[in-house]
Amino acid sequence: MTNHDVELLAIGAGPANLALAVALEELGADGLAERSLLIERGPTVEWQRGLLLPWTKSQVAFAKDLVTLRNPRSKFTFLNYLRSVGRLDDFINMGSFTPYRVEVSGYLQWVSESLRKVQLRLGCDCTSVEPVRDSAGSLTGWLTRIADGTTISSRYLVIGAGRDAYVPPELSHLPAHRLIHSTRYRSRIATLDKDQQYRIAVIGAAQSAAEMFRATQHDLPNSDVSWVMRSIGLRAYDTNKFTNELYYPSYIDKFFEALPEGKKQILQEMHLTNYSGVESDLLQELYTILYLDRLSGVERRRLVPMTDITGARTDGDDIVLELTDRKTGAVHELRRDLVFLGTGFVREMPRLIRGLGAAIGLDRIEVNRQYRLDLGEPSDAACYLQGVNEATHGIADSLLSVLGNRAADIAQDVLAHRAGKRVNGVHRPAAERRTAVPVSADGAVPA
């Protein structure tokens, strides 16, 4: 078994950890960037690889890239990427603030290839992380296990691997090859016969479900598609400029300082800005698709609103969904070949983080303003969590909007910790306030 020794290990080469890699290189840390490693389980660096479809767009302005809000003069900006690939004039001429998803993905790959100090390894699937203790029992670092049997030792650990895909419990016992979560749509759809007349159920009422429903028109044009949702219908995201101010990096401090009741209200009222909604242009396109189906007299696609899935089973080659009408209470069965899940992600902390918390002996996951995990004891090691702190840092935590500033927060905190300024030990300066979340809790603020 091979062990690699680095100073900082970042798990996941998504936007969050790529932004951190950029910050480490630009902040001129004394040798830290050269001793940092970024690992990614996929064979390539891609953004939202499961729904990386040609027509899908980012819902965030191009300037909210990995670095612009922190350092507009950086060579790692999205605009510099466009210039380097010869597409800057064309993008400006498009007159859109929001790039296509494939452009954002290409930008991330370009950034990963442009790193000169931080190392990147692809195809590294992390299976677990364990705390390392010295003979006196003090926590001194981390041992990360990779699926191929190798291990990586580090003093600093940054987990930015995203949340776990959510499969509704009513469907979790069904054969895995009949369920296609949005995170795997593109890879799974490539294995299907495009001309086959599949019977498909799409589950969910938000953006990922909408994109899969829209994609079936091209990917599986002969299929019969029922779109099942609990809501009364589809709703547009709330994207007005007033609520968008709550996505500013500067709003993180205000949210972090808010009382629990205030946090709860903010998250509830901001829900439709990021969840349970669909982008307005896509809504219009979906309605047009359904209208033209009706006009042709061949209705292969339909919405089934206000409906609960109250049971599911297999019957021969069929997946049988038990549907309950929320208006009337009537129950009927829907027989399908495939079920597409636009059901989002598990709201509790990812398994990797929960497992690490249990291994340390924590009964609560507690992070400070700088996203550092409270280890409950003085330590020369530190661990940071990215993209899972909505309950403490606000609704923008999992989005591109705050990446550059958050990366700087983490990088500067690592440098301070590295310089011997103990901020995770017994003495906790007022500036290092923390907010706790139970290890197994969901994203809601505890009552």
TORKOL-4160 file (C-alpha; in steps of 0.2 Angstrom, whole numbers, padded with zeros to 4 digits, m for minus):
447
<pt num="1" X="0000" Y="0000" Z="0000"/>
<pt num="2" X="0007" Y="0017" Z="m0005"/>
<pt num="3" X="0005" Y="0032" Z="0006"/>
<pt num="4" X="0007" Y="0050" Z="0000"/>
<pt num="5" X="0011" Y="0064" Z="0012"/>
<pt num="6" X="0005" Y="0082" Z="0009"/>
<pt num="7" X="0002" Y="0097" Z="0019"/>
<pt num="8" X="m0016" Y="0101" Z="0013"/>
<pt num="9" X="m0028" Y="0089" Z="0005"/>
<pt num="10" X="m0043" Y="0095" Z="m0004"/>
<pt num="11" X="m0056" Y="0082" Z="m0008"/>
<pt num="12" X="m0067" Y="0085" Z="m0023"/>
<pt num="13" X="m0061" Y="0096" Z="m0039"/>
<pt num="14" X="m0077" Y="0105" Z="m0040"/>
<pt num="15" X="m0079" Y="0124" Z="m0041"/>
<pt num="16" X="m0076" Y="0126" Z="m0022"/>
<pt num="17" X="m0059" Y="0117" Z="m0021"/>
<pt num="18" X="m0053" Y="0124" Z="m0037"/>
<pt num="19" X="m0057" Y="0142" Z="m0030"/>
<pt num="20" X="m0047" Y="0137" Z="m0015"/>
<pt num="21" X="m0032" Y="0130" Z="m0026"/>
<pt num="22" X="m0032" Y="0147" Z="m0035"/>
<pt num="23" X="m0032" Y="0157" Z="m0019"/>
<pt num="24" X="m0018" Y="0146" Z="m0012"/>
<pt num="25" X="m0008" Y="0150" Z="m0028"/>
<pt num="26" X="m0012" Y="0169" Z="m0028"/>
<pt num="27" X="m0010" Y="0172" Z="m0010"/>
<pt num="28" X="0009" Y="0168" Z="m0010"/>
<pt num="29" X="0008" Y="0156" Z="0005"/>
<pt num="30" X="0026" Y="0150" Z="0010"/>
<pt num="31" X="0027" Y="0134" Z="0001"/>
<pt num="32" X="0009" Y="0129" Z="0005"/>
<pt num="33" X="0002" Y="0128" Z="m0013"/>
<pt num="34" X="0017" Y="0117" Z="m0018"/>
<pt num="35" X="0012" Y="0105" Z="m0004"/>
<pt num="36" X="m0006" Y="0105" Z="m0008"/>
<pt num="37" X="m0015" Y="0091" Z="m0017"/>
<pt num="38" X="m0033" Y="0092" Z="m0025"/>
<pt num="39" X="m0041" Y="0075" Z="m0028"/>
<pt num="40" X="m0056" Y="0071" Z="m0039"/>
<pt num="41" X="m0065" Y="0054" Z="m0041"/>
<pt num="42" X="m0070" Y="0058" Z="m0059"/>
<pt num="43" X="m0059" Y="0055" Z="m0074"/>
<pt num="44" X="m0060" Y="0073" Z="m0079"/>
<pt num="45" X="m0065" Y="0090" Z="m0071"/>
<pt num="46" X="m0083" Y="0094" Z="m0075"/>
<pt num="47" X="m0097" Y="0105" Z="m0068"/>
<pt num="48" X="m0113" Y="0096" Z="m0065"/>
<pt num="49" X="m0108" Y="0082" Z="m0076"/>
<pt num="50" X="m0124" Y="0073" Z="m0074"/>
<pt num="51" X="m0134" Y="0087" Z="m0083"/>
<pt num="52" X="m0120" Y="0094" Z="m0093"/>
<pt num="53" X="m0132" Y="0096" Z="m0108"/>
<pt num="54" X="m0128" Y="0108" Z="m0123"/>
<pt num="55" X="m0143" Y="0120" Z="m0120"/>
<pt num="56" X="m0142" Y="0121" Z="m0101"/>
<pt num="57" X="m0136" Y="0138" Z="m0094"/>
<pt num="58" X="m0129" Y="0144" Z="m0078"/>
<pt num="59" X="m0141" Y="0154" Z="m0067"/>
<pt num="60" X="m0126" Y="0164" Z="m0060"/>
<pt num="61" X="m0118" Y="0179" Z="m0068"/>
<pt num="62" X="m0101" Y="0175" Z="m0077"/>
<pt num="63" X="m0092" Y="0187" Z="m0065"/>
<pt num="64" X="m0097" Y="0176" Z="m0050"/>
<pt num="65" X="m0083" Y="0164" Z="m0056"/>
<pt num="66" X="m0069" Y="0157" Z="m0045"/>
<pt num="67" X="m0060" Y="0173" Z="m0042"/>
<pt num="68" X="m0067" Y="0189" Z="m0049"/>
<pt num="69" X="m0076" Y="0195" Z="m0034"/>
<pt num="70" X="m0060" Y="0193" Z="m0024"/>
<pt num="71" X="m0047" Y="0198" Z="m0037"/>
<pt num="72" X="m0054" Y="0205" Z="m0053"/>
<pt num="73" X="m0036" Y="0206" Z="m0060"/>
<pt num="74" X="m0033" Y="0187" Z="m0058"/>
<pt num="75" X="m0027" Y="0177" Z="m0073"/>
<pt num="76" X="m0040" Y="0164" Z="m0068"/>
<pt num="77" X="m0056" Y="0174" Z="m0072"/>
<pt num="78" X="m0069" Y="0168" Z="m0083"/>
<pt num="79" X="m0066" Y="0182" Z="m0095"/>
<pt num="80" X="m0048" Y="0177" Z="m0097"/>
<pt num="81" X="m0053" Y="0159" Z="m0100"/>
<pt num="82" X="m0064" Y="0166" Z="m0115"/>
<pt num="83" X="m0050" Y="0176" Z="m0121"/>
<pt num="84" X="m0038" Y="0161" Z="m0120"/>
<pt num="85" X="m0050" Y="0150" Z="m0131"/>
<pt num="86" X="m0054" Y="0164" Z="m0143"/>
<pt num="87" X="m0072" Y="0166" Z="m0138"/>
<pt num="88" X="m0072" Y="0183" Z="m0129"/>
<pt num="89" X="m0079" Y="0193" Z="m0143"/>
<pt num="90" X="m0093" Y="0181" Z="m0147"/>
<pt num="91" X="m0098" Y="0180" Z="m0128"/>
<pt num="92" X="m0099" Y="0198" Z="m0127"/>
<pt num="93" X="m0109" Y="0199" Z="m0143"/>
<pt num="94" X="m0121" Y="0187" Z="m0136"/>
<pt num="95" X="m0126" Y="0200" Z="m0123"/>
<pt num="96" X="m0130" Y="0187" Z="m0109"/>
<pt num="97" X="m0123" Y="0188" Z="m0091"/>
<pt num="98" X="m0126" Y="0169" Z="m0089"/>
<pt num="99" X="m0115" Y="0157" Z="m0099"/>
<pt num="100" X="m0119" Y="0140" Z="m0105"/>
<pt num="101" X="m0116" Y="0126" Z="m0092"/>
<pt num="102" X="m0103" Y="0118" Z="m0104"/>
<pt num="103" X="m0094" Y="0135" Z="m0104"/>
<pt num="104" X="m0093" Y="0135" Z="m0085"/>
<pt num="105" X="m0087" Y="0117" Z="m0086"/>
<pt num="106" X="m0074" Y="0121" Z="m0099"/>
<pt num="107" X="m0068" Y="0136" Z="m0088"/>
<pt num="108" X="m0066" Y="0124" Z="m0073"/>
<pt num="109" X="m0056" Y="0112" Z="m0083"/>
<pt num="110" X="m0045" Y="0126" Z="m0090"/>
<pt num="111" X="m0042" Y="0132" Z="m0072"/>
<pt num="112" X="m0037" Y="0115" Z="m0067"/>
<pt num="113" X="m0025" Y="0114" Z="m0081"/>
<pt num="114" X="m0018" Y="0131" Z="m0077"/>
<pt num="115" X="m0013" Y="0128" Z="m0059"/>
<pt num="116" X="0006" Y="0129" Z="m0058"/>
<pt num="117" X="0009" Y="0124" Z="m0039"/>
<pt num="118" X="m0006" Y="0115" Z="m0032"/>
<pt num="119" X="m0006" Y="0097" Z="m0038"/>
<pt num="120" X="m0022" Y="0088" Z="m0046"/>
<pt num="121" X="m0025" Y="0070" Z="m0047"/>
<pt num="122" X="m0040" Y="0063" Z="m0056"/>
<pt num="123" X="m0048" Y="0046" Z="m0053"/>
<pt num="124" X="m0045" Y="0046" Z="m0034"/>
<pt num="125" X="m0061" Y="0040" Z="m0026"/>
<pt num="126" X="m0060" Y="0044" Z="m0007"/>
<pt num="127" X="m0068" Y="0030" Z="0003"/>
<pt num="128" X="m0065" Y="0037" Z="0021"/>
<pt num="129" X="m0055" Y="0049" Z="0031"/>
<pt num="130" X="m0048" Y="0045" Z="0048"/>
<pt num="131" X="m0040" Y="0056" Z="0062"/>
<pt num="132" X="m0022" Y="0053" Z="0065"/>
<pt num="133" X="m0016" Y="0054" Z="0084"/>
<pt num="134" X="0001" Y="0054" Z="0091"/>
<pt num="135" X="0007" Y="0043" Z="0106"/>
<pt num="136" X="m0001" Y="0056" Z="0118"/>
<pt num="137" X="m0017" Y="0055" Z="0110"/>
<pt num="138" X="m0017" Y="0072" Z="0102"/>
<pt num="139" X="m0024" Y="0074" Z="0084"/>
<pt num="140" X="m0010" Y="0078" Z="0072"/>
<pt num="141" X="m0018" Y="0075" Z="0055"/>
<pt num="142" X="m0028" Y="0065" Z="0043"/>
<pt num="143" X="m0027" Y="0049" Z="0034"/>
<pt num="144" X="m0037" Y="0048" Z="0018"/>
<pt num="145" X="m0041" Y="0031" Z="0010"/>
<pt num="146" X="m0043" Y="0030" Z="m0008"/>
<pt num="147" X="m0053" Y="0016" Z="m0017"/>
<pt num="148" X="m0037" Y="0009" Z="m0025"/>
<pt num="149" X="m0029" Y="0005" Z="m0008"/>
<pt num="150" X="m0017" Y="0020" Z="m0008"/>
<pt num="151" X="m0018" Y="0033" Z="0007"/>
<pt num="152" X="m0014" Y="0051" Z="0009"/>
<pt num="153" X="m0008" Y="0059" Z="0025"/>
<pt num="154" X="m0011" Y="0077" Z="0027"/>
<pt num="155" X="m0011" Y="0091" Z="0041"/>
<pt num="156" X="m0025" Y="0101" Z="0033"/>
<pt num="157" X="m0040" Y="0094" Z="0026"/>
<pt num="158" X="m0054" Y="0103" Z="0015"/>
<pt num="159" X="m0069" Y="0093" Z="0011"/>
<pt num="160" X="m0078" Y="0100" Z="m0004"/>
<pt num="161" X="m0085" Y="0084" Z="m0012"/>
<pt num="162" X="m0104" Y="0089" Z="m0012"/>
<pt num="163" X="m0119" Y="0082" Z="m0004"/>
<pt num="164" X="m0126" Y="0064" Z="m0007"/>
<pt num="165" X="m0140" Y="0061" Z="m0020"/>
<pt num="166" X="m0157" Y="0059" Z="m0012"/>
<pt num="167" X="m0168" Y="0044" Z="m0017"/>
<pt num="168" X="m0185" Y="0045" Z="m0009"/>
<pt num="169" X="m0188" Y="0030" Z="0003"/>
<pt num="170" X="m0203" Y="0025" Z="m0007"/>
<pt num="171" X="m0192" Y="0021" Z="m0021"/>
<pt num="172" X="m0175" Y="0016" Z="m0013"/>
<pt num="173" X="m0179" Y="m0003" Z="m0014"/>
<pt num="174" X="m0182" Y="m0003" Z="m0033"/>
<pt num="175" X="m0168" Y="m0010" Z="m0044"/>
<pt num="176" X="m0154" Y="0003" Z="m0046"/>
<pt num="177" X="m0153" Y="0001" Z="m0065"/>
<pt num="178" X="m0171" Y="0007" Z="m0066"/>
<pt num="179" X="m0168" Y="0023" Z="m0057"/>
<pt num="180" X="m0159" Y="0037" Z="m0065"/>
<pt num="181" X="m0154" Y="0052" Z="m0053"/>
<pt num="182" X="m0151" Y="0069" Z="m0061"/>
<pt num="183" X="m0133" Y="0067" Z="m0056"/>
<pt num="184" X="m0131" Y="0052" Z="m0067"/>
<pt num="185" X="m0143" Y="0057" Z="m0081"/>
<pt num="186" X="m0130" Y="0060" Z="m0095"/>
<pt num="187" X="m0120" Y="0044" Z="m0092"/>
<pt num="188" X="m0135" Y="0033" Z="m0090"/>
<pt num="189" X="m0145" Y="0040" Z="m0105"/>
<pt num="190" X="m0130" Y="0036" Z="m0116"/>
<pt num="191" X="m0133" Y="0017" Z="m0112"/>
<pt num="192" X="m0151" Y="0018" Z="m0118"/>
<pt num="193" X="m0158" Y="0015" Z="m0135"/>
<pt num="194" X="m0163" Y="0032" Z="m0142"/>
<pt num="195" X="m0177" Y="0024" Z="m0153"/>
<pt num="196" X="m0185" Y="0013" Z="m0139"/>
<pt num="197" X="m0202" Y="0018" Z="m0133"/>
<pt num="198" X="m0199" Y="0019" Z="m0115"/>
<pt num="199" X="m0212" Y="0023" Z="m0102"/>
<pt num="200" X="m0204" Y="0036" Z="m0090"/>
<pt num="201" X="m0209" Y="0044" Z="m0074"/>
<pt num="202" X="m0200" Y="0060" Z="m0070"/>
<pt num="203" X="m0201" Y="0064" Z="m0051"/>
<pt num="204" X="m0198" Y="0082" Z="m0044"/>
<pt num="205" X="m0204" Y="0099" Z="m0048"/>
<pt num="206" X="m0188" Y="0109" Z="m0048"/>
<pt num="207" X="m0174" Y="0113" Z="m0061"/>
<pt num="208" X="m0166" Y="0096" Z="m0062"/>
<pt num="209" X="m0182" Y="0087" Z="m0065"/>
<pt num="210" X="m0187" Y="0101" Z="m0078"/>
<pt num="211" X="m0171" Y="0098" Z="m0087"/>
<pt num="212" X="m0173" Y="0080" Z="m0088"/>
<pt num="213" X="m0191" Y="0081" Z="m0094"/>
<pt num="214" X="m0185" Y="0094" Z="m0107"/>
<pt num="215" X="m0170" Y="0082" Z="m0112"/>
<pt num="216" X="m0181" Y="0067" Z="m0116"/>
<pt num="217" X="m0188" Y="0076" Z="m0131"/>
<pt num="218" X="m0172" Y="0074" Z="m0139"/>
<pt num="219" X="m0163" Y="0060" Z="m0130"/>
<pt num="220" X="m0178" Y="0048" Z="m0130"/>
<pt num="221" X="m0191" Y="0056" Z="m0143"/>
<pt num="222" X="m0202" Y="0041" Z="m0144"/>
<pt num="223" X="m0205" Y="0039" Z="m0125"/>
<pt num="224" X="m0220" Y="0042" Z="m0115"/>
<pt num="225" X="m0216" Y="0053" Z="m0101"/>
<pt num="226" X="m0226" Y="0057" Z="m0085"/>
<pt num="227" X="m0220" Y="0071" Z="m0074"/>
<pt num="228" X="m0225" Y="0068" Z="m0056"/>
<pt num="229" X="m0224" Y="0081" Z="m0043"/>
<pt num="230" X="m0232" Y="0085" Z="m0026"/>
<pt num="231" X="m0234" Y="0104" Z="m0030"/>
<pt num="232" X="m0249" Y="0112" Z="m0039"/>
<pt num="233" X="m0238" Y="0115" Z="m0054"/>
<pt num="234" X="m0221" Y="0123" Z="m0059"/>
<pt num="235" X="m0215" Y="0139" Z="m0052"/>
<pt num="236" X="m0201" Y="0151" Z="m0057"/>
<pt num="237" X="m0187" Y="0155" Z="m0046"/>
<pt num="238" X="m0188" Y="0171" Z="m0037"/>
<pt num="239" X="m0174" Y="0181" Z="m0045"/>
<pt num="240" X="m0177" Y="0199" Z="m0041"/>
<pt num="241" X="m0163" Y="0211" Z="m0037"/>
<pt num="242" X="m0168" Y="0213" Z="m0019"/>
<pt num="243" X="m0167" Y="0195" Z="m0014"/>
<pt num="244" X="m0152" Y="0193" Z="m0024"/>
<pt num="245" X="m0143" Y="0204" Z="m0012"/>
<pt num="246" X="m0144" Y="0190" Z="0000"/>
<pt num="247" X="m0132" Y="0180" Z="m0011"/>
<pt num="248" X="m0118" Y="0194" Z="m0009"/>
<pt num="249" X="m0102" Y="0187" Z="0000"/>
<pt num="250" X="m0104" Y="0202" Z="0012"/>
<pt num="251" X="m0121" Y="0195" Z="0018"/>
<pt num="252" X="m0112" Y="0179" Z="0025"/>
<pt num="253" X="m0107" Y="0189" Z="0041"/>
<pt num="254" X="m0125" Y="0195" Z="0043"/>
<pt num="255" X="m0132" Y="0178" Z="0042"/>
<pt num="256" X="m0119" Y="0170" Z="0053"/>
<pt num="257" X="m0122" Y="0183" Z="0067"/>
<pt num="258" X="m0141" Y="0181" Z="0066"/>
<pt num="259" X="m0151" Y="0173" Z="0080"/>
<pt num="260" X="m0158" Y="0155" Z="0076"/>
<pt num="261" X="m0175" Y="0162" Z="0073"/>
<pt num="262" X="m0168" Y="0175" Z="0061"/>
<pt num="263" X="m0158" Y="0161" Z="0051"/>
<pt num="264" X="m0174" Y="0151" Z="0050"/>
<pt num="265" X="m0184" Y="0165" Z="0043"/>
<pt num="266" X="m0171" Y="0170" Z="0030"/>
<pt num="267" X="m0169" Y="0152" Z="0024"/>
<pt num="268" X="m0188" Y="0149" Z="0023"/>
<pt num="269" X="m0191" Y="0165" Z="0014"/>
<pt num="270" X="m0176" Y="0162" Z="0002"/>
<pt num="271" X="m0181" Y="0145" Z="m0002"/>
<pt num="272" X="m0189" Y="0149" Z="m0019"/>
<pt num="273" X="m0173" Y="0158" Z="m0024"/>
<pt num="274" X="m0163" Y="0142" Z="m0025"/>
<pt num="275" X="m0175" Y="0127" Z="m0023"/>
<pt num="276" X="m0192" Y="0121" Z="m0029"/>
<pt num="277" X="m0191" Y="0132" Z="m0044"/>
<pt num="278" X="m0187" Y="0132" Z="m0062"/>
<pt num="279" X="m0178" Y="0145" Z="m0073"/>
<pt num="280" X="m0191" Y="0156" Z="m0082"/>
<pt num="281" X="m0185" Y="0154" Z="m0100"/>
<pt num="282" X="m0186" Y="0135" Z="m0097"/>
<pt num="283" X="m0203" Y="0136" Z="m0090"/>
<pt num="284" X="m0209" Y="0145" Z="m0107"/>
<pt num="285" X="m0200" Y="0132" Z="m0117"/>
<pt num="286" X="m0208" Y="0117" Z="m0107"/>
<pt num="287" X="m0225" Y="0125" Z="m0110"/>
<pt num="288" X="m0222" Y="0126" Z="m0128"/>
<pt num="289" X="m0217" Y="0108" Z="m0129"/>
<pt num="290" X="m0233" Y="0102" Z="m0121"/>
<pt num="291" X="m0243" Y="0114" Z="m0131"/>
<pt num="292" X="m0236" Y="0107" Z="m0147"/>
<pt num="293" X="m0239" Y="0090" Z="m0141"/>
<pt num="294" X="m0257" Y="0094" Z="m0139"/>
<pt num="295" X="m0258" Y="0103" Z="m0156"/>
<pt num="296" X="m0251" Y="0087" Z="m0165"/>
<pt num="297" X="m0264" Y="0076" Z="m0156"/>
<pt num="298" X="m0250" Y="0065" Z="m0150"/>
<pt num="299" X="m0248" Y="0068" Z="m0131"/>
<pt num="300" X="m0232" Y="0058" Z="m0126"/>
<pt num="301" X="m0228" Y="0070" Z="m0111"/>
<pt num="302" X="m0239" Y="0076" Z="m0097"/>
<pt num="303" X="m0238" Y="0084" Z="m0080"/>
<pt num="304" X="m0246" Y="0075" Z="m0065"/>
<pt num="305" X="m0247" Y="0088" Z="m0051"/>
<pt num="306" X="m0253" Y="0087" Z="m0033"/>
<pt num="307" X="m0248" Y="0069" Z="m0032"/>
<pt num="308" X="m0239" Y="0059" Z="m0019"/>
<pt num="309" X="m0229" Y="0043" Z="m0023"/>
<pt num="310" X="m0236" Y="0032" Z="m0009"/>
<pt num="311" X="m0229" Y="0015" Z="m0014"/>
<pt num="312" X="m0218" Y="0007" Z="m0027"/>
<pt num="313" X="m0215" Y="m0011" Z="m0033"/>
<pt num="314" X="m0209" Y="m0022" Z="m0047"/>
<pt num="315" X="m0221" Y="m0033" Z="m0057"/>
<pt num="316" X="m0212" Y="m0043" Z="m0070"/>
<pt num="317" X="m0203" Y="m0030" Z="m0081"/>
<pt num="318" X="m0214" Y="m0015" Z="m0075"/>
<pt num="319" X="m0210" Y="m0003" Z="m0061"/>
<pt num="320" X="m0227" Y="0000" Z="m0053"/>
<pt num="321" X="m0229" Y="0017" Z="m0044"/>
<pt num="322" X="m0244" Y="0019" Z="m0032"/>
<pt num="323" X="m0250" Y="0037" Z="m0034"/>
<pt num="324" X="m0261" Y="0046" Z="m0023"/>
<pt num="325" X="m0270" Y="0062" Z="m0028"/>
<pt num="326" X="m0268" Y="0075" Z="m0015"/>
<pt num="327" X="m0284" Y="0084" Z="m0020"/>
<pt num="328" X="m0296" Y="0069" Z="m0020"/>
<pt num="329" X="m0287" Y="0055" Z="m0011"/>
<pt num="330" X="m0289" Y="0044" Z="m0026"/>
<pt num="331" X="m0276" Y="0031" Z="m0028"/>
<pt num="332" X="m0271" Y="0023" Z="m0045"/>
<pt num="333" X="m0256" Y="0014" Z="m0052"/>
<pt num="334" X="m0243" Y="0020" Z="m0065"/>
<pt num="335" X="m0233" Y="0007" Z="m0074"/>
<pt num="336" X="m0216" Y="0013" Z="m0080"/>
<pt num="337" X="m0199" Y="0006" Z="m0087"/>
<pt num="338" X="m0188" Y="0020" Z="m0080"/>
<pt num="339" X="m0189" Y="0033" Z="m0066"/>
<pt num="340" X="m0179" Y="0049" Z="m0067"/>
<pt num="341" X="m0176" Y="0057" Z="m0050"/>
<pt num="342" X="m0175" Y="0076" Z="m0050"/>
<pt num="343" X="m0176" Y="0075" Z="m0031"/>
<pt num="344" X="m0160" Y="0084" Z="m0026"/>
<pt num="345" X="m0148" Y="0080" Z="m0012"/>
<pt num="346" X="m0149" Y="0073" Z="0006"/>
<pt num="347" X="m0150" Y="0088" Z="0017"/>
<pt num="348" X="m0140" Y="0080" Z="0032"/>
<pt num="349" X="m0121" Y="0081" Z="0032"/>
<pt num="350" X="m0113" Y="0069" Z="0019"/>
<pt num="351" X="m0108" Y="0052" Z="0024"/>
<pt num="352" X="m0090" Y="0056" Z="0023"/>
<pt num="353" X="m0091" Y="0071" Z="0035"/>
<pt num="354" X="m0103" Y="0061" Z="0047"/>
<pt num="355" X="m0090" Y="0047" Z="0047"/>
<pt num="356" X="m0076" Y="0058" Z="0051"/>
<pt num="357" X="m0086" Y="0067" Z="0065"/>
<pt num="358" X="m0089" Y="0050" Z="0073"/>
<pt num="359" X="m0071" Y="0044" Z="0071"/>
<pt num="360" X="m0065" Y="0060" Z="0080"/>
<pt num="361" X="m0078" Y="0057" Z="0093"/>
<pt num="362" X="m0089" Y="0072" Z="0090"/>
<pt num="363" X="m0108" Y="0072" Z="0093"/>
<pt num="364" X="m0110" Y="0089" Z="0084"/>
<pt num="365" X="m0102" Y="0096" Z="0068"/>
<pt num="366" X="m0097" Y="0113" Z="0073"/>
<pt num="367" X="m0089" Y="0126" Z="0061"/>
<pt num="368" X="m0083" Y="0143" Z="0064"/>
<pt num="369" X="m0085" Y="0158" Z="0052"/>
<pt num="370" X="m0070" Y="0153" Z="0043"/>
<pt num="371" X="m0078" Y="0136" Z="0039"/>
<pt num="372" X="m0066" Y="0126" Z="0051"/>
<pt num="373" X="m0072" Y="0111" Z="0060"/>
<pt num="374" X="m0071" Y="0112" Z="0079"/>
<pt num="375" X="m0061" Y="0097" Z="0084"/>
<pt num="376" X="m0065" Y="0099" Z="0102"/>
<pt num="377" X="m0047" Y="0099" Z="0108"/>
<pt num="378" X="m0031" Y="0109" Z="0104"/>
<pt num="379" X="m0023" Y="0102" Z="0088"/>
<pt num="380" X="m0010" Y="0105" Z="0075"/>
<pt num="381" X="m0022" Y="0099" Z="0062"/>
<pt num="382" X="m0037" Y="0107" Z="0055"/>
<pt num="383" X="m0052" Y="0102" Z="0044"/>
<pt num="384" X="m0063" Y="0114" Z="0033"/>
<pt num="385" X="m0080" Y="0110" Z="0026"/>
<pt num="386" X="m0086" Y="0118" Z="0009"/>
<pt num="387" X="m0103" Y="0119" Z="0002"/>
<pt num="388" X="m0113" Y="0110" Z="0017"/>
<pt num="389" X="m0114" Y="0125" Z="0029"/>
<pt num="390" X="m0131" Y="0133" Z="0023"/>
<pt num="391" X="m0138" Y="0132" Z="0040"/>
<pt num="392" X="m0124" Y="0143" Z="0047"/>
<pt num="393" X="m0117" Y="0153" Z="0032"/>
<pt num="394" X="m0133" Y="0156" Z="0022"/>
<pt num="395" X="m0142" Y="0150" Z="0006"/>
<pt num="396" X="m0127" Y="0155" Z="m0005"/>
<pt num="397" X="m0116" Y="0142" Z="0003"/>
<pt num="398" X="m0118" Y="0129" Z="m0010"/>
<pt num="399" X="m0118" Y="0141" Z="m0025"/>
<pt num="400" X="m0104" Y="0149" Z="m0036"/>
<pt num="401" X="m0109" Y="0166" Z="m0029"/>
<pt num="402" X="m0097" Y="0166" Z="m0014"/>
<pt num="403" X="m0083" Y="0154" Z="m0020"/>
<pt num="404" X="m0069" Y="0167" Z="m0022"/>
<pt num="405" X="m0071" Y="0175" Z="m0005"/>
<pt num="406" X="m0074" Y="0159" Z="0004"/>
<pt num="407" X="m0058" Y="0152" Z="m0003"/>
<pt num="408" X="m0049" Y="0167" Z="0003"/>
<pt num="409" X="m0057" Y="0165" Z="0021"/>
<pt num="410" X="m0051" Y="0147" Z="0021"/>
<pt num="411" X="m0034" Y="0150" Z="0014"/>
<pt num="412" X="m0030" Y="0164" Z="0026"/>
<pt num="413" X="m0036" Y="0154" Z="0041"/>
<pt num="414" X="m0025" Y="0140" Z="0036"/>
<pt num="415" X="m0010" Y="0152" Z="0035"/>
<pt num="416" X="m0014" Y="0159" Z="0052"/>
<pt num="417" X="m0016" Y="0141" Z="0060"/>
<pt num="418" X="0000" Y="0136" Z="0051"/>
<pt num="419" X="0009" Y="0151" Z="0058"/>
<pt num="420" X="0005" Y="0145" Z="0076"/>
<pt num="421" X="m0010" Y="0156" Z="0080"/>
<pt num="422" X="m0020" Y="0143" Z="0089"/>
<pt num="423" X="m0038" Y="0146" Z="0085"/>
<pt num="424" X="m0045" Y="0129" Z="0087"/>
<pt num="425" X="m0039" Y="0126" Z="0105"/>
<pt num="426" X="m0045" Y="0131" Z="0122"/>
<pt num="427" X="m0043" Y="0149" Z="0119"/>
<pt num="428" X="m0056" Y="0156" Z="0107"/>
<pt num="429" X="m0055" Y="0174" Z="0102"/>
<pt num="430" X="m0071" Y="0183" Z="0100"/>
<pt num="431" X="m0068" Y="0184" Z="0081"/>
<pt num="432" X="m0068" Y="0165" Z="0080"/>
<pt num="433" X="m0087" Y="0162" Z="0084"/>
<pt num="434" X="m0094" Y="0145" Z="0080"/>
<pt num="435" X="m0112" Y="0138" Z="0076"/>
<pt num="436" X="m0116" Y="0120" Z="0079"/>
<pt num="437" X="m0126" Y="0108" Z="0069"/>
<pt num="438" X="m0129" Y="0090" Z="0075"/>
<pt num="439" X="m0119" Y="0077" Z="0066"/>
<pt num="440" X="m0135" Y="0069" Z="0059"/>
<pt num="441" X="m0145" Y="0084" Z="0057"/>
<pt num="442" X="m0152" Y="0091" Z="0040"/>
<pt num="443" X="m0149" Y="0108" Z="0034"/>
<pt num="444" X="m0162" Y="0116" Z="0044"/>
<pt num="445" X="m0156" Y="0127" Z="0059"/>
<pt num="446" X="m0160" Y="0117" Z="0075"/>
<pt num="447" X="m0174" Y="0123" Z="0086"/>
